[in-house]
């Protein structure tokens, strides 16, 4: 990825948000609030798709990226791997 591939970050509304919001610790209690709030921020962001693509392409394994949690991104990665295997097998 070149520098131009990251220009979308200039338009990310999370640039003005505390980054800790997007990296909750755990999946209970206050972390649930953080996850919901981070997803709300992403919902309003015009570059959320770019953010999600970046996270998937670079295997970001923590945090909320493009409105999805680590586990939600793992599901997408598993589906992509399964689809690629199926395509190679046919």
C-alpha positions in Angstrom: 0.0 0.0 0.0 1.3 3.4 -0.9 0.8 6.7 0.7 -2.2 7.5 -1.6 -3.9 4.3 -0.2 -4.2 6.0 3.2 -5.7 9.3 2.1 -9.1 8.2 3.1 -7.9 8.6 6.7 -8.0 12.4 6.2 -11.8 12.2 6.0 -12.4 9.8 8.9 -14.6 11.3 11.6 -12.8 9.3 14.2 -9.8 11.5 13.8 -11.4 13.8 16.3 -12.4 11.0 18.7 -10.3 9.5 21.5 -8.7 6.4 20.0 -9.3 4.5 23.2 -13.0 4.4 22.3 -12.1 2.0 19.4 -10.0 -0.3 21.4 -12.2 -1.6 24.3 -10.8 -4.0 26.8 -13.1 -7.1 27.0 -16.6 -7.7 25.9 -18.6 -7.0 29.0 -19.5 -4.0 31.2 -18.1 -0.7 30.0 -16.5 -2.3 27.0 -20.0 -3.0 25.6 -20.7 0.7 25.8 -17.5 1.5 24.0 -18.2 -1.0 21.3 -21.7 0.5 20.7 -20.4 4.0 20.7 -17.5 3.2 18.4 -19.9 1.6 16.0 -22.1 4.7 16.1 -19.2 6.9 15.1 -18.4 4.5 12.2 -22.0 4.6 11.1 -21.7 8.3 10.5 -18.3 8.1 8.7 -18.1 8.4 5.0 -14.9 6.3 4.8 -16.0 3.4 7.0 -15.8 1.0 4.0 -12.2 2.1 3.3 -11.4 1.6 7.0 -12.9 -1.9 7.1 -11.0 -2.8 3.9 -7.8 -1.5 5.4 -8.4 -3.6 8.6 -9.1 -6.7 6.6 -6.2 -6.2 4.2 -3.7 -5.6 7.0 -5.1 -8.2 9.4 -5.9 -5.7 12.2 -6.7 -8.1 15.1 -7.9 -5.6 17.6 -10.2 -2.7 17.8 -13.3 -1.5 16.0 -12.5 -0.8 12.3 -15.1 0.2 9.8 -17.8 -0.5 12.3 -16.9 -4.1 13.0 -15.3 -5.8 16.0 -12.4 -8.2 15.9 -14.8 -11.2 15.9 -17.0 -9.8 13.1 -13.9 -9.3 11.0 -12.7 -12.8 11.7 -16.0 -14.1 10.3 -15.4 -12.2 7.1 -11.8 -13.5 6.8 -13.0 -17.1 7.3 -15.6 -16.7 4.7 -13.1 -15.3 2.2 -10.7 -18.1 2.9 -13.4 -20.7 2.4 -14.6 -19.0 -0.8 -11.0 -19.0 -2.1 -10.5 -22.6 -1.3 -13.8 -23.5 -3.0 -12.8 -21.5 -6.1 -9.4 -23.3 -6.3 -11.1 -26.7 -5.9 -13.5 -26.2 -8.8 
